[in-house]
Amino acid sequence: MLGKACPPQVALFLKVGLCGGFTTFSTFAYESSSLVQDGHMGVAFVYMIGSLVLGVLAALLGQWIAG
C-alpha cells in the first residue's frame, strides 16, 4: 500500500538509497572489524582508508559527470 501511495522517486530512495546505504555500511563495518579481530591491522587500515577515499572520489566523479 505504501509503495502505491508515494511517488516512485520516494520509493526508490527508500528502497535503494536508505536500505542500500545501511547494508553497505554494515558490510563495511563487519569486514573492518573482522580484519581487526583477526589481527590484520595493516590490511584493515588500508581497507578503511581506501574505502573512504575511493568513496569520496567516486561521489565527486559522479557529480562531475552529472554536470
Secondary structure in CASP SS format (residue, H / E / C, confidence):
PFRMAT SS
TARGET T0000
AUTHOR 0000-0000-0000
METHOD secondary structure of the structure
MODEL  1
M C 1.00
L H 1.00
G H 1.00
K H 1.00
A H 1.00
C C 1.00
P C 1.00
P H 1.00
Q H 1.00
V H 1.00
A H 1.00
L H 1.00
F H 1.00
L H 1.00
K H 1.00
V H 1.00
G H 1.00
L H 1.00
C H 1.00
G H 1.00
G H 1.00
F H 1.00
T H 1.00
T H 1.00
F H 1.00
S H 1.00
T H 1.00
F H 1.00
A H 1.00
Y H 1.00
E H 1.00
S H 1.00
S H 1.00
S H 1.00
L H 1.00
V H 1.00
Q H 1.00
D C 1.00
G C 1.00
H C 1.00
M H 1.00
G H 1.00
V H 1.00
A H 1.00
F H 1.00
V H 1.00
Y H 1.00
M H 1.00
I H 1.00
G H 1.00
S H 1.00
L H 1.00
V H 1.00
L H 1.00
G H 1.00
V H 1.00
L H 1.00
A H 1.00
A H 1.00
L H 1.00
L H 1.00
G H 1.00
Q H 1.00
W H 1.00
I H 1.00
A H 1.00
G C 1.00
END
